[in-house]
Amino acid sequence: MPSASSSASPFASRRIYLIVAAGAAVMSMALGARQTFGLFISPLSYDYGLPVTLIAFAIALHNLVWGFAQPLAGAATDRYGPAPVVVFGAAAYAAGLAMTALAPNGVVLVLGMGVFIGIGISCTSFGVVLTAVGRSVAPEKRSMAMGLASAGGSLGQVLMVPLVQGMRSMSGITVALLVLALLVLAVAPLGLVLGRPSRAAAAADPGLNFSLKEVVSQACRHRGYRLLTIGFFACGFQLAFIATHLPGYLELCHMPMGLAATALALIGLFNMAGSWTCGWLGGRFRQHHVLGWLYLVRSAAIGLFFVLPKTPFSVAAFAAVMGLAWLGTVPLTTGLVARIFGTRHMGTLFGVCFLSHQLGSFLGVWLGGLVLDLTGSYSLLWGATFAAGVLAAVLHFPIDDRSVERPSTPDSPVHA
């Protein structure tokens, strides 16, 4: 007769797969909808008579709002579980899209696309979803599960751009944005699938049993956590600069029309494989070492791309390599936070790291435009992007990834 534990095992496995699938679907919609915003810049300007600079500011603002809201969304997930946070975030996201669709003036546009969408995506992306996934699996499988969820979440980035492009061409931007709002609302019930950790799981978790203020204070005194947070700034700087300014750079290099769109699509496609692979590697090797090598691979690709002649093949090769290293940092960074501090406050602590990432994203976008205006070239920013990756690698390799809950002994001190 099978034991209770053996009979419960298949059910537990199915539940884990369901949680990973639900998390991937939520992130796929949240990140996929965000990936289409560039398609609306010119039509919004033409239809509503709004300056392009104002629309670009609204898009840039949602990155900052996302960053500042992420620690709060993570803290709410730690306290109440992911279900109410995802539902609230989907509603805010949908409201922001609807406000953008019906925006009569610039103020409503900035509130909708800049503030509401920023808050919404903070509740429906990495800090909330990967926290729920990470709590559902054993520590030795956590990195791979989060990598799988991140890879599934990348699917939306591949599929949503052509879908929205088609809707925009056939029915206009208002219909396209409202359909996006409905699709975002449709994933809200999946927050219930992500669930809330049981009391037994919470009691078994070795995470810090401190208040929110105490755990953030202790984490900020931890040298490895500070290095991880600074390194994540470099990640945001690199990705935002490339995603935003690669089309303009290729235009300056007299590359064929449409090549930039192909490159961005290749980044999204290869990111699916890269996110899963990085999660798999994080389950077999020390995660901060994998992160260090990941940043070095990025910098090598950036440096070679910048100095070598530009051809369609070199652009496609660059996009493929960058895609493999694109968002693989997310499951690795989240997993490293859980390894050091446990999962009880993982949402909050990853949220603080992600704020650093988004500050880097803002600077990558803004400085790219500023340097181009001042010098007529992106050369300084390509150099800065290369250097940021090397610096991030140097910061990650010496991180002490031992759990802070491990008893302090002369041979095994707790570092803070």
N, C-alpha and C positions, 0 to 999 in steps of 0.2 A: 504493500500500500504506500503511495507516495507521501512524503512528508509535507507538512504545511508550507515549509519554506520552498521545497522544490516545485510544488504546485503553484505557488505565488510567483515564482521566477518568470514564467512566460508572460504573465499579466504585467509584471513590473517592466519587462522588456518592451512589451507593446505600448505601455504608457509612456516610456521614454521616447520611443520612436514617434508617438503622437505629439509629444511636447516639442520635439525637435522640428517636426513638420509644421506645427502651428507657429512656432517661433520664426521659422524660415518664411512662412506665408506673410506674417505681420511685417517683418523687415523688408520682404520683397516689395510689398505695396508701398510702405513708407519711403524707402530709399528709391524705388523705381519712379514714383510720382515726383520726387524731388529732382531726379535726373532729367526731367523734361522741362524744367523751368526756362532753360535757355531758348526753347522753341517759342516762348510767349513774349520775349522782349520786344521784338519789332512789331508784332500785331497789337500788343497792348499800347505801344507808343502811337501807332497809326490810328487805332480804333478810338482811343480815349484821349488822344492829344497830350499824353504825358511824356516828359523828357526821358530819354533813354537812361540818363544818369540817375534819375529818381528810381526807375525800375531796377536798375543794377544795384542801387543802394538797398532797396527792399530785399533783394535776393541775398546780398552780402549780410544784411542785418539778421536774417533768420539763422545764419551760421553762429553769430554771436549769442543770440537769444537761446539757441540750442545748447551752446556750451554752458551758459550761466544757469539754464534750467536743468541741465542733466544731473548735477548733484542732488537737486531737490526731488527730481523724478526717481533717482536711485534711492534716496532716503525714504520716499513714500513706498517704493517697492519693498524695501527692507522691513518696513513697519506693517504694511497692509497686504502685501503680496502683489503680483503683477496684474491680476484681473482688473481691479478698478482703475489702475494707472493706465493700462492699455485702452480701456473704454473711454476714459476721460481724454487721453491723447488723440484717439481717433476722432472724437467729436470736435476737439479743438482744431485738428488738422483739416477736417472737412469744412468747418466754419471758415477757416482761413482761405481755402480754395474757393468757397462760394463767395466770400467777400471780394476776392480778386476777380472772379468772373463778373461780378456786378458792380465793380468799383466805379463810383461816379467821380472820384477825385483822388489825388495823391495820398491824402491822409488815410483813407480807407484802404488803399493799396498797401501802404507801409504797415498798417495794423494787421491786415490779412496775411500778406505774404511774408512780412518781416517778423511779426510778433506771434500771431496765432499759429502759423505753421512751425515756427521755431519751437514753441512750447509743445505742439503736437508731436513733432518728430522726436523730441527728447523722451517722450513717453512710449514711443512705438519702435525704438531702434535698439542699438547695442546695449546701453546701460541697463535697460529693463528686461529685454528679451533674453540676452545672454546670461544675465543673472538668474533668471528662471530656469534656463537650460542647465546652467552650471550646478544648480542646487538639486537637479533631478537625477544626477548620475554620480557614480563613484569617483573619487579623486583621480584615479589612474586613467579614467576614460573621459574626464571632464574636458580636457583640451580638444580632443577629437570631436566630441559632441558639439562643442561651441564652434569648431571649425566647420562642421557639417551644416549647422544652422546658418552660419555666415555665408557659406557657399550657396545654399538654397536662397538666402536673402538676396544674393547677387543676380538671381534670375530676373527679378523685376527690372533691374537696370538694363538688361539686355532687351526685354520684351516691351517695356512701356514706351520707349522712344518711338519706335515705328507705329505703335498703336495710337499714341497721341498725335503723331504727325498725320496719320490718316484721318482721325476725327477732326483735327483742325482744318484740314484741306476740304473735307466734305461739309462740315457743319459749323465751322467757325470756332473761335477760342472760347466763347461763353459756354457752348455746349461741351467742348472738350474739358474745360475746367470743372463743370458741374458733374460730368461723368466721373472724373477723377475723384471728386468729393464723395460720390456714392460708392465707388470702389473702396475708398479708404474706410468709410463707415462699415462696409461689408465685412471687414476683417476684425471689427471690434469684438464680436462674440468669441473669437479665438483666444482672447485674453483669459476667458474662463477655462480653456483647455490648459493654459500655462499654469493655472492653479495657484495655490498658496502652500508653502512648505508645511508639513504636518508638525505638530509639537514634538513628536518623537524625533523627526529629522533635525529640527532646530536644536533639540537637547543634545543630540549626538554630534552636532557640528562643533569643531574645535575653535570656531571663530571667537573673536574678542567679545567678552561678555560685559561691555561697557556701554555707556550712553553714547548718543550720536556725537556730542561735543568731545567726549573723552576719546572715542575711537579715531576721529579725524585728527585730534591733537597728537595722539600717539603715532598715527601714520605719518603725519608731517614731520615728526622727529626721526622717523626711520630713514636712514641714508639711502637704502635701496629704493624706497618708494619715491623719494625726491628725485633720484636719478631716472627712474622710470617715467615720472611725470614730465621732466624736462625733455627726455627723449621723445615722448609722445607729441610734444610741441613741434619737433622737427618733422615728424610724420605728417601732421596737419599742414605744415608749411609746404612740404614737397608735393603732396597730392593736390592741394587746392591750386597751387601755381600751375601744375601740369594740366589739370582738368580744365582750368579757365583759360589759360594763355597758350596752350599748344596750338589751337586753330590759328590764332594770330601769328604765332611764330612760323608756322608752316606757310602761311600766306606771305610773310616777309621773305621766306626762302624760295618763293615762286613754285611751290608744290602744286600738283593738280587739284582742281576743285573737287571737293567731296572726300579727299584723302583724310582730312581731319576727322570727319564723322566716322569714317572706317576705323581710324586709329582708336577713337574713343569706344567704339563698339567692340574692338578687339580687346581693349583693356577690361571692359566689363565681362567679356566671354572668358578670358584667361583668369580673371579674378575668381571665378567659380572654382576652378581647379586649384588655384593658389591658396584660397582660404581653407579648403579642405586639407590640402597638403600641409600647410603650416600648423593647423590643428593637430594633424596626425604626428608631425614631427615634435610638437610640443608635448605629446603624450609619451614620447620615447627619449627625448633629450631634455636637458635643462632649458627651460623656456627663455631665459634671458640670453643664453648663448644663441639660440635660434633667432631671436630678435636681433642680436648683434650682427649675425651673418646676413640677415634679411636686409638690414640697412646698408651693409656693404655692397650687396648685390644691386640694390637700388642706385647707389652712388656710382658704381661701376657702369651701369646701364646709362645713367644720365651723362656721365663724363664722356663715354664713347659716342653717344648720340650727338653730343654737342660738337665734338672735334672732327668726327668723320663726315664725309660728303653726304648730303641729304638726297636720298632716292626713295621711291615708293617702298622698296624692299627694306631699307634701313628704318624707315618710319614704322612699318609693320612689325619688324623684329623688335624695335624699341617698345612698341605698344604691348607686344606679347610678353616680353620680360617684365615690364612694369606691371602688367595685369597679374602675373604670377606672384608679385610681391606687393600688390596694391593694398588690400585690406586684411592680409594675413596677420598684420600686427594686432588686430582687434582681439581675436580669440586668444592669442599669446599673452597680450597685456592683461586681459581679463583673468585668464588662468593663473598668471603670476601673482596678481592681487589676491586671488583665492588661495593660492598655495602659501603665501606669507601670512595672511590675516584671516583665512577661513572665509566661508560664504555668508555669514550672518550679516555683515555690513558691506558685502561686495558691491551692491548697487551704488551705495554712497561713495565708496572709495574709488571705484572706476569712474564715477561721475566727476570727481575732482580731477582725475587724470585727463578725462575727456575735455574738461574746460580748457586745460592747457593745449590740447589738440586743436580745439576750435579757435583759440587765440592765434595759433600758428596758421590756421586756415585763413583767417581774416587777413593776416599780414601777407600771406602768400598771394592772395588775390589783389589786395590794395597796392602792395609794393611793386607787383608786376606791372600794373598800369602806370604807377608813378614813375618808375624807372624808364619805361617806354616813352612816356611823355617828355622826360628830361633828357634822355640820351638818344632816343630813336632806335634803341636796341634792347633785346632781352639778355644780353651777354652777362651782365652783372648778376642777374637773378639766376641764370643757369649755374653760374659759379657758386652762388650762395646756396642753391638747392643741393649741389654736389657736396659742399662743405657741411651742410646740415646733416646729411646722412652719415658722413664719416664721424662727426661729433656724436651723433646718437649711438653709433656702434661703440665708440670708446666709452660712453656712459653706461651702456648696458652690460658689457662683459664683466665688470667687477661687482655687479649687484649680488648681495647676499640674499639668497632665496629661502633661507631656513625659516620655519614657522616661528613667529614671535611668541607663540604659546609654549614652545619647547623649554623645559626647565633650564635655568641658568646654572652652569657648572664651570669650573675653571677651564675645562676643555671645550665647552660649548656655550659661550656667552651669548646673551640676547643683545642684538645690536639695535640701537634706537637712534 
